[in-house]
Amino acid sequence: MNAKKYTKKPVTIEALQWTGENVSEIFEFCSMSYRAIINPETSEMGLIIQTLEGPMTASIGDYIIKGIKGEF
């Protein structure tokens, strides 16, 4: 077997950490790709982000990542 190795170019992405207090930054970063939710057990605010794999929940401290084509 003559398998060869290849190196994939690094890709630059954008990311923003959800702090629970940066709603306006999240809105600007994600536009209409998210909605805010409140956890009834903890009263903590979270986000549901629309991704290529379906909706994903972001908790405080999570990073929201935008790909090179604008996908989350």
N, C-alpha and C positions, 0 to 999 in steps of 0.2 A: 504494500500500500504506500503510495506516494502523496500523503496528505501534506498540504501546504498551510502555513499560518499567515493570516492577514490581520492588519490592525485597522480598526474602524476609527474614523476621525472623531475627535471629541466634539460634542454638541453643546452649545451654550443655550441655557434655558433661563427663564425668569422664575423667581420664587418669592413668596411673601409669607411671613409667619402670621398666623391668626392669634392675636393676643387677647381677644375678647373686647378690646377697646378701640380697635382700628377698623370700625365698620365702613367708614368713608373710603379708606384705602382699599379694602376688600372690594367694595362696590366698583371703584375705578378700575381695579385690576381684573376683576371677573365679569364685569358688566352684568348681563342677565343670566349668567351661567351658575348662579347660586341662589339659595334661599336660606334665611335664618330660621333656626328652630330653638326651642327651649326644652331642656331635659326636665320633665316634671319631677323626677326624683331628687335632682341636685339643684334645680333652678339655674343651671349653667347654660349659657348660650352656645349653640353649635351651628355649623353650616352644613348644608347639603350641596355638594358641587356636582354638576353634570359633567361626567367624563365619557370618554369613548367606551369604557367598560360598563357604563351605567352610573347611577347616582352613588356618590361616596360621601360619608360623613366626616367632617373635619372638626376636631375638638380643639379647645384652646391649647396652644403650644405647637399644633401641627403646622407644617408648611404646605402651602398650596403652590403647585408647580404648573407653569404654562409652557407647553412644548413649542417647538419652532414654527408650527403651523397654527398656533393659537389654541391648541387643545389642552385640556386640563387633566 
